[in-house]
Amino acid sequence: MLFKFIFKKKKKKIKEKSRQNFDINNWMNLTKEERLEIDFKEKNELMKKKQALLKSIREEYKKIKKKN
């Protein structure tokens, strides 16, 4: 059972590496404008997630302060 666990982990890592290489190849085949557009969209999505997280953290702190 221990061996199965070890070998399954290695298979997952190999798949992840090949997926990353495939993504890099696709990225390099895009034009500069397409890469900038994709990067801009990803940055905006990440910023929205961060802002939502900060908002929820602030709300939790407010609830904690009210209890004390």
N, C-alpha and C positions, 0 to 999 in steps of 0.2 A: 504494500500500500504506500509506503514511503517512496519507493522508486517511481510509482505512478505519479505521485505528486511532483516529484522533481522533474520528470520527463515532460509533464504537461506544462510546467512553467517554461521550460526551454522552448517548447513549440510555440507558445504564445509570444515569446520575445522575438523569435525568428519571423513570425508573421508581422509583428509590429515594425520591425526593421524594414522588411520588404515594402510594407505599405508606405512608410516614410520616404523611401527611395522613389517610389512611384509618384508620390505627391511632389517631390522635388523636381522630377523630370517634367511633370505637367506644368509646374510653376515656371520652369525655365522656357517652356515652349510658348508661354503667353507673351503678348507684347507688353511694353513698359506701361502703357496706359491701362491695360487690363489688370496688371499686377498692382498698380497704384489704386485702382478702383476697388479691387478685392481687399487690399490692405486697409483702405479707408473704411470700408463697411465693417470689417472685423474689429477695428479699433473702436468704432462707434458702438457696436454690440457689447464689447468688453466694458466700455465706459458706462453704458446703461446698467449692466449687471453690477458693477462696482457701486454705482450710485444707489441702486436698489438695496444692496447689502448695507451700505452706510446708513440709509434711511431706517432699515429695520433694526440696526444696532442702536441708533439714537432712540428709537421708540422703546426698545427694551430697557435702556438706561433710565428713560423717563418713568417707566413703570416701576423700576427698582427704587428710584428716589421717592416716588409717591408712597411706597410701602413703608419706607423708613421714616 
